[in-house]
Amino acid sequence: MAFNLIKTKSEKQELKEFRSDFRNLLDDFFNLEPSGLVQNAWNPAVDLKEDEKGIHLSVEVPGMDEKDINISVENNSLVISGEKKELHEEKGKNGYYYSECSYGSFSRTIALPEGIKSDKAKALYKNGVVKIDFPKPEVKEAKKIKIDVK
């Protein structure tokens, strides 16, 4: 008597293959090879630090001029916006061009704590980084007044 053994896949193996196939499908769909059809949206990276003197932000905007960056405070929120323009020059009609750099308009809104002195803010642009400093408000110590009871 002969037995035909058929090896079946476990549920775990089937799930693993499904995940792999799904990842490949997404990779193919969102492939960022040069095509002109996909353009990367971008937002500049922001670092925020608070210390006893105030709130300090660093915003990375490489390849931009300070005239292309707008900074304002609206309703107790810091709004940073601008546009990074593409810098490449296309030479010749039959050339090949590939870029991983991100270009386009951006806008970031960052909530500020209550009482921050936004009218005293200072911004400095240097080497592709905007540094924005907000001084903290002076905290008045509560006065203790004794009231005599009669």
Salt bridges, closest charged atoms under 4 A:
GLU17 OE1 - LYS9 NZ 2.97
GLU50 OE2 - LYS136 NZ 3.01
ASP51 OD1 - HIS56 NE2 3.06
ASP65 OD2 - LYS67 NZ 3.56
ASP68 OD1 - LYS67 NZ 3.90
ASP68 OD1 - LYS85 NZ 3.74
GLU86 OE2 - HIS88 ND1 3.10
GLU90 OE2 - HIS88 NE2 3.31
ASP133 OD1 - HIS56 ND1 2.65
